[in-house]
Amino acid sequence: MPTIEVNGKSYETDEEGYLVNLGEWNEEVANHIAQTENVEMSSSHWEVVNFLRSYYEEYQIAPAVRVLT
């Protein structure tokens, strides 16, 4: 399985680059992934990320586009 390394720690990813273990997610990992995608995280980005994580934690499913907008 592919891995990414952030601050000396390795994280397993799937073929599409998603973390295998969602419990390993943290802001450092998110920033690393954003950098590899050439995205500079702004407060607006973090607002969306935190909303999505909170929603998923509560409902165990990603929100529909209608909920996002």
Phi, psi and omega in degrees: 000142178292156178224160168239153178241129180228120180050044175082000179247137179265142179233127178287139176233162175272186182299334182265001177092006178277146177298136177288318181254101182302332179294345179274354182299139170205172184296327178296317178296316180299317178296321178298312180298318179300316180299320179293338178263007181060042178243127174264117185289123176256176177298328177293320177300312183295327178299316179292313180302313181294323176297312181299318180295318179296315180299313181297319180300321182282317188252351181060031178204150177288145181289152174292157180304322179301319179293320180296320183277000000 
